[in-house]
Amino acid sequence: MKIKQVLGGAGDTTVGATSQIKDNLYLSVNGEWLKTAVIPNDKPRTGGFSDLDLDVEKQLMSDFSEFSNDETKVPNELMKEAVKLYSLGMNTNKLDEDGAKPIQDDLELIKSLKNYNDLDSKLQEFVLKGYSLPFSIDIDADMKDTSKNVVYFYAPSLILPDKTYYDNNPSGVELLNVYKKTAISTLEKVGFSESEARKVSDKAIEFDAKLVPLVKSSEEWADYTKAYNPVSYNDFIKKIDLFDLNTLISSLINDTPDKVIVTEPRYFDGINKALNENFENLKAWMVLKKVLSSSSLLSEDIRQTAGQYNLALSGSKELSNRTKAAYNRTSNIFSEVLGKYYGEKYFGQDAKQDVIKMIQKMITIYKNRIKKNTWLGEETKQKAIVKLEKIAIKVGYPDKVDEIYKKFKIDTNQSLYANMMKISQIVRQHNFDKFKKPVDRTEWGMPGHTVNACYDPSRNDITFPAAILQAPFYSLNQTASQNYGGIGAVIAHEISHAFDNNGAKFDELGNLNNWWTKQDYAQFEKLTQAMIKEFDGVEFAGKKINGTLVVSENVADVGGLSCALEATKTHEDADLKGFFINWARVWRIKSTQQFAELLLSTDVHAPGPMRANIHAQNMDDFYEAFDIKPGDGMWLEKEQRVSIW
């Protein structure tokens, strides 16, 4: 029997009540919380990850308030620059006085464009300034040789979150109407007449419609190894004959590459025709993108006006206030600086060492599970173990921050917009300068104050920031079983990403390289198809889960939970009920309907309630722990349970 899960409240429940857990683990553990939980007005959701994120936000906002009032308490020079940026964002009088003036020069650069030759002559400047263009360029590790950096080309993002919103989708129609109204109102606020604003909006939306059939969907992006499509440099620079791509690329990286990695072949094969059809539509699209992307750096009136589309998209009731907006901006720009500060002040060495031991134990257990695996051949097993042994572990926060932060100098006599543009250009140039340098494997995928964790297949490393290493995920005051049901499952989840449908294609050095035997990989694909089938079409929030979109995270979930469960059972006082109850607790979530729909369309993670319940159903020990029998809501026939790692 498969349980049917709904978003939101539940009937009377008692945490840990066996009769309730038999029918629905998630609602039994979280039912009372769901009835009383309140989504903050400026957020689209609340729950395990979100609540911790809110706690970190409150703590660091309090610290920044103290820093801005007393400079002697600022811990270092880099943080002083961060506080300056924060203070600029808090200066509402200056922001409102400046209004839309800071953006006018940049806006005029785009408005004055007459044709493609004109745009081509300014292309390098526009790339470095971060203007929206019909492509974007990035420097990153070559998937097939991750010691070297290469040039990647990407398609631009659509107005709506995903292609699925354009296909007879009532939510998409409604959102596009809100977007148009938001666009017109915001354009008027920055100086356009109503008729001009309508023309720009209409033309921008027309251009967006040309992109829809060309770009990838979220489902296509979920198979991210298909983003690796090397094209010889000489062939690539002919893809868009309206631009001198040779001059652009060679000027940006101060070199001529042998190849370019095209992430979306369909797009780059078709965009030349779309561009040829109407230059004015592209220009309108660039103008509108510039205005909306800059709105949060201008007056409060403009910020609120432009924010209406995002409110409609997320279902939040209001935008974050100026204080939160100033903090979040600073947190994003000075991410490693804040992460190191947070880790040093709020994350203890005892906890760090304890978590490292848990990770090492989990890797050892994973090795043993692979050795005992019944469907893998010996050759593949040995290579999988080598990959495990090579995983780099990053816990808490990095020992040092990137040198780029020393270049971030905030000029309090200039506008917030001017300072952000200057930083943006520094960041982009820093990225292009990486082309001639070897890949830095010491870089962290996340800063220390992030409530999350990650696995990077191109570096074969796992990162656990300090902020996630707290209750309910982890606490020295929780039992070992509770910790394994929380952070233990997260740790094993990230390790499992090394062997999900994407990560399994990378070797121990992070290179895209098939290390499987043909027979073993065929069996692996068969098992991943079973995982797709298990989730595909499951109802949630009035919609259905796309099993293909969420398969990689589900492979990691089921592998991680199995491994964490085995680790729990090595303790004499193992409490499997406590393990599964904390597993369900960390996935609790209450969100707006709009945000739930957004995640179902774009997020590679299944909804929290589904992760809690379905993966528990896949564990044989779950049935024994709570005496679950056929006919109970949580019962799933043994042959339907999916086990991969």
N, C-alpha and C positions, 0 to 999 in steps of 0.2 A: 504494500500500500504506500502510495506517495502522499505526504501531507500537502495540504493547500495552504499557502501562507498569504496573509494580507498585510497591508501597510497600516500602522496606527494602533489603536487601542485593542483591548482584550477584555474578557470577562474576569470574574474573580479568580485570582491565582495566588499561589503561595510558593515562594522560592524554594526549590528543592522538593516540593511535594511530589512523591513518586507517581501518584495517579495522574497528575497533570503532565509530568515529563513524558509519560508513556504516550501521550497524545501529541504534545508539542513542546519540545525542549525549550525553544526560544521564548515562547510566550509564558511558559511556566517560570522561567528565570527572570524575564523582563516585563511581565504583564503589569505588575503594580507600578513599575517605573514608567511604562508607556502611558498609563492613565494620568499621571501627574506631571510628566516631563513637558517643559515649555520650550519651544524653539525661540531663541533670541530674535528680536525684531529685525536685526541686521544680518541674520544668518539663515541659510536654507535648511539647516538640520541641527540636531543635537544628538549626543550619544557618546559611545566609548572614545573613539579617536577625537571627535569634535569637542567633547568636554575637556579632555586634556589639553587640546590646542587652545581652548578658551582660557584655561588656567595659566598656560605659558604666556599667552597674550596679556592677561591682566598683570602678571608678575613683571614682565619686561616693560609694559607701559608705565607701571608704578616706578620702576627704576629710571626710565627715561624722564619722567616728570621730575624726579629728584635731581637727575643730572642737569636738566635744563635750568633748574633753579639754583644749583650750586655746582659750579664748574670744578671745584676742588675734589668732588666725589667721582668725577669721570676717571675711569681706571687707566686709560692710555690715550695716545695721540690719535690712533685710528678711530677710537670711540668718540673722541672729541669732534671729528668730522661728521660722524654719524649723528651726533646730537645737533650739530648745526643744520643738517638736512631736516631732521625732525622739527627743529624750531622754525625753519622756513615754512614747513607745511602747516604749522600751528598759527602762523601769522595771518589770520583771516583778514585783518584790516588791509594789509599790503596786497593780499591776493584779490580781494574785492575791489580795491582801488585800481589795480592793474587791469582787472577784467580780462578781456581777450587780447589786449595789446601784445603780450609776450609772443603770441603765435603768429602775428600778422606777417612778419618778414618771411618766415618759412612757408606760410600759406600762399603768399604772393609768388614765391618761386614756382609752386605747382600751377597756380592759376595762370601764370604768364606763358606756360608752355604752348607752343603753336602747332607742333607736329612731332612725329617720332624722331626726326633728326635732332630737334631741340632737346627732347628727353634724353636721347643717346649721349649728347654732349655733357649732360649733367648727371649721368648714371652713377658714376663713382661717388660723387658728392651725396646723392640721394641714398645710396646703399649705406654709406658711413653714418648718415644722419638717421637712418632707420625709417625712411619713408616707405609706405606700402608700395610694392611693385608687383608685377605679374610673376615674380619668382623671388626666392630668397637664397642666400648663399651661406654656407657654414663650413667650418674646418673641424674635422673630427677624425678619430682613428679609422684607418682602413679596416673594414671587417675581416678581410682575409690576411692582413698583416698588421696587427694592432700595435706594432712598434712604431708605425709611421702614420702621419696625418695626411689626409687627402681632402679634396674639395667635394662638397656635397651640394646639390641643387634641389630645392624644394618648391612645391606649388604653394600659392597663398591660401589662407583659410577662407571659408565661405562666411557669409553673413549669419546664416543659421548654423546650429551646432554640428549638423551632419547631413549628408545627402538624403537620409531617410525623412528628414523634416520637409523636403520639397515634393515628396511623392504622395499626393492625395492625403496629406496629413493635416487634420484640422488644427492641431497645435502649431504646425508650421505656418499655416495661413494667418492665424491670429498673431503669431510672433512677428511675421514679416510686416503686418500692419502696424504693430507697435514700433517696430524698428523704423518704419517710414516716418511715423509721427515724431519719434524721438529725433531722427535725423533732421527733419525740417525745423523743429523747434530749436535744436542746438545750433544749426547753421545760422538761423536768425540771430541767436544770441552773440555770435562772433562776427556779425556784420553783414550777412547776406539779406537781401530783400526776400519777402515771402515767395515771390515768383521765381527768383533765382534759387532759393532753397529747394523748392519743389522740383525744378529742373535737375539740379545736382542729385537730389535723392532718387528721382526716377531713372536717370542715366546710370547711377551707381548700381541700382538694383538690376537694371538690364544687363550690365556687365557681369554682375555676380551670377545671373542666370546662365551666361555663356560658360562659366567655370564649372557649374554643377555636373554636367556629364563627363567632364574631364578628370576631376580630382578623385582621390580614393575615399571610400567610406571608412568609418571607424572599424568595421569588420575587416576590411582589407588591410588597414594599418595594424590590426592585431597580429597579423603574420608578418612581423617586422623584418625578418630576413629577406623578404621580397622587396624591401627598399634598397637592397644592394644590387644596383644595375650599372656596372662600369661601362662607360662609353669612351672611346678614344677622344682625346682632346680636339683633334682636328674635325672629327665628326660632330662633336657636341656644339662647337661654336657656330655651326651652320643651322642649328635647331630653330633659332629665332633670328631670321635675317633682317629684322627691323633694328637690331642692336648689334654693336660691335662688341661681342662677348669676349673676344680675344683681348682687346685693350682693357676691358673692365677687369677680367680675372687676373691678368698678368700685372696690372697696376695695383690691385688689392693685395696680392700675395708676394709681389716683387719677384715673380718667377713664372715659368711656364710649365704647368703640370703635364704628365703623360696622359692622364685620364681624368674624367669627372664621374662622380657617382650620381646617377639620376635616380632619385627616390620614387618618382612617379612617371614612368615611361609614357603612359597614355596621355598624361597632361602635356608633357613636352613634345609629344608627337602632334598634338592638336592645337596648342596654344597659338602658334604662328597665324593660323587661319582666323582664330577668334580675335586676335589683336588687329589684324588687317581690316576687319570689318568696321571698326569705329574707334578712332582715337579719342574723341570727345567723351565717350562713355568711360574709357579707362581713366582719363583725367578727372572726371567727376568722382569716380570710385576712389582715386588717390586723395582727392580733396576731402571727401567725407571720412575716409579712414583716418586721415591726419587729424581732423577736428575731433572726432570721437575718441581717438587714442590719447589725445592731449588734454581732454576735458578735465581730468582729475587734477591737473596742474594749474588750472585757471581759477576763476572766481567760484564762490560757493553756488551761485545761481546757475552757472554753466555746468558745474559738476553734478548738481541735482538733476538738471534737465537731461543731460546725456546719460545719466544713470538709470533712467526709466526702463530702457530696454533690458538691462541686466536684471532689474527687479522682476520684470515679466518672465525672464528666462529662468530665474532661480526660485521665484515665488516668495522671496524675502519681502518683508513689509516696508523696510526702509534701508537706505544706504548707511554704511558705517559713518559715525560722526567724524568730524575733522581730526580729532585726537587719534582715533583708531586708524583713520586713513593715513595720517602722518607716520604713525608707528609702523603700519604694514608696509608702507613705501620704503621706509628706512630699513626695515627687516629684510626686504627683498634685495635692496641695493647693497647693503653692508652685511649680507647673510653670514659669511664666514666669521666676520668680526663679532657679530651678536652671538653666533653659535658657540664660539670659543669662550666668550664671556659667560654665557649661560652654563656651559658645561663645567667651567672652572668653579663657578660660584655655587651651583645647585646640584651638581652630580658628584657623588663621593667616590673615592678610589676603591672602597670596600665593595660597593655595588658594581663598579667596572670589572674588578677582578672576578667577582662572582658570576657575572654575565659571560665573561670570556671563558670561564670554566664550563658554563652551560653550553656555549657554542662548540668548544672542543669535544665535549661529551657527545653532543648531537652529531658531530662529524664522524666520531668513532662509531656511533650507533648506525649511522647511515652506511658506513663502510661494511659493517657486519650484515646489514639488511641486503646490500648489493651482493655480498658473497653468498648469501642464502637464497637469493632471487632465483625463482624457478623458470623464468622465461628468457633470461639473458644467457648468451653463450659466454664461455670463459674469456675469450679475447676481448669482448665488449666490457665485461666486468672489470678486467684489469685496467682498461683505459678510463673507465668511470671512476675507479679508485684513485688513479693518478690525478684526475681532475679534482676530486675532493681534497686530496692532500695539498694541492696548489692554491686552494681558495685563500685569498687574503682577507683578514679579519679587521674591521674598523669599528671600534666601539666608543661611544661618548662624543668625542670631538677631536679634530685634528690637532697635532702639536703646534702647527704654525698655519698662518693664513696666507693666501696667495699674495704675491708681490704686487699685483694690480691695485690692491686697496691703498697702497701708498700714493697712487696717482690720483685718488679721489680727493680733490681739494674743493671745499664748498665756499663759494663767495657769497657772503650774506648781503652784499650790496646789489647782487643780481637777483633776478626773479627765480622762483622755484623751477619754472619751465626751462630757463636758460641753464641752470645747474644740472638738471636732469638730461638735457640734450648733450651737454659737455661730457657727462659720465657715460651716456649711451655711446658716444663716438669713441671714447677710450676703450670701452668694453669690446666694441666691434673691431677696432684696430688690433686689440690684444688677441682676439680670436684669429684674425687673418695672419698675424705674426706667427701663430703656432705652426703654420704650414711647413716652415723650414726646421722646426724643432721636433725632437722625438716625443712620443706620447708620454705624458707625465702620469704614471700609474699611482702616484701618491695622492692625486686629487680625490676629494670626497664627493660622492653623489648627492649628499644632503648635509646641511649644516646641523650643528648640535642642538638647536632649539626646535627642530622639526619633529612632529609627532608622526613618525612613519619609519619605514625601513626599506632597504632595497638591495637587489642583486644586479650587478652590472656584468652582462655576459662578455663584453669586450675586454674587461679587465679581470674577469673571474674573481670578483671580490664582493663581500657582503658588508653593508653599512647599517649600524644600529645607533642612531643619534641618541644623545642623552635624554631628550624630552620624552621618548617613548618608554624609557626604562623606569617606569613608575606604575603604581597601582591604577587600574586593575591588571595591567599587563605584567608588572613585576614589582615586588616589594620584599625587602628583607623580613618584613612582618607577616608575609603570607606563607602558607605551607609550600613545600616543594611541589606538591601536586597542583596547587593553584597556579604557581608560577609557570609550571610546564604547560598548563592549559591556556596560559596567557602568552608571555614572552617566549616560552619554549616552543609553542606552536608557530609563533611568528619567526623565530630563528630557523626552525626546520623548514618553514614555508620558503624563506629566502634561499636556503640551501637547495631546496627542491627546484627552484627556478633554474638551477644549473642543468636540470634534467627535464624541464617542461618542453612543450612542442617547439619553442623557440630556442631556449638555452641549450637544449640537447644538440643543436647544430654547431655549437662552438666548442673548441677543445680547451685543454688546461691552460693555454696561453691566451685564451680569449679570441682565437682566430676562428672564423667561419670555415669549418673543416669537418668533413664527414668521418668520424672515428668509429662508426657503428658497422657491424656486418649487415649485409642486405636483409638477412632473415630476421635479425634482432630488431632492426628499425621498422620492418613491416609489422612485427608484433606490437611494437610501441605505438605505431599509428593506429592499429586496431583498438588498443586500449584508450587512446585519446579520443577516438570516435565514440567509444562507450561513454566517456565523460561528457562529450558534446550532447549526446542523446539524453543523458540523465538530467541535464539542465534545460535543454532546448524546449521552449514552449511552456515552461512553468509560469503560472500566472503570478504577477506581482504588481501592485498599484494600478490595477485595471489594464495592464499591458502584459506582454510576454517576454521572457528572457530569451536572448539570442545566444544559444549554446556555443556557437563558433566564436563569437566576440569574447566570451569569458573563459574559454577553455584553458589558456595558459595559467591563469590565476587559480582555476579549479584544480589543475594538475598539481600546482604548488601547494594548495590547501590540503588536498587529500594526502599527499606525500608528507607534508609537514605535520599534520595531525597524527598520522600513523607513527612517525618517528618520535614525536613528543610523548605520545602515549607509551611507547616502548621505554623511553627514558624514565617516565614516571614509575613504571613497574619495577625499575631496578632498586627503588627505595623500599625498605621494609615497611614503612608506614604509608605506603601508596594509598591514595584515596581517589579512586576513579570517579566517584560521584563528584567530588570537589573539582577534579580535573575538567569534566564535561560541563559542569555548571559555570566555571570561570571561562571556559571556551565560549559558551553562549553569551556570557555577560559582556565580553569585550566587543561583540558584534552588535550590541544594541544600537538602534538608530530610530530616530523619528524625524521625518523630513516633510517638506512641502510636496504636494502632488507634482508640481512643475519640476522640482529638482529630481524627484524619483524618475520621471519620464526622461529627463536629460541624461541621467546616469545609465538608464536602460539602453539608451541609444548610442552612448559614447564611451562608457566606462568598461574597461576590460575586467573589472571585478564584478562578481555577482552581488546582488543585494545582501546586506548583512544577515537578515533572517534566514535566507537560503543557505548562506555559508555555514551558519550555526547548525541548522537542522539537517540538511542533506549530507554534509560531510560526517556528522555524527552517525547518521544512518548507515554510512559506509563502513563504520568500525564495528567489528564483531563484539569487542569488549563493551560497547555501549549497551548492547542488549542484555548482557549479563549483569552489568552494574545496576541497571534499573528494572531488571526482570521484565523486559519487553517481549510480548508474545504476538503471534498472528492475530490480526483484528485491532491491535492498538494503532493509534494514528502514526506513531513513529516507526512502525514495523515496515521493513523493506525485505523482500525475499532475498535469500543469500545469493542466488545467481544474478540478481540485479545490482548487487553492491559492487562499486567500482574500486579496485585497488591497483595501483600502478607501482608506487615505490613503498 
